[in-house]
């Protein structure tokens, strides 16, 4: 099993959680620890992780099928 196949088996809600959770954790740590270099790095990494997940999502097999199904639902 390749690491990329793990994400193909996730539900859409789990995919959103995997994209948002690191960013939300970084924001929480910023609130707790204050504004320092560690929290700035964590927020930057969280934003990059979120962007990568959003940009790569259409290339997964499940997302491609969801997009095709959406086309049939729209008039």
ZIJO-V106238 format. One record per helix or strand of 3 or more residues. SS is the DSSP state (~ for helix, > for strand). FROM is the first residue (numbers start at 1). LEN is the number of residues. If there is no record, write none. Layout:
# ZIJO-V106238
ss:SS from:FROM len:LEN
ss:SS from:FROM len:LEN
This chain:
# ZIJO-V106238
ss:~ from:3 len:6
ss:~ from:12 len:22
ss:~ from:37 len:21
ss:~ from:61 len:13
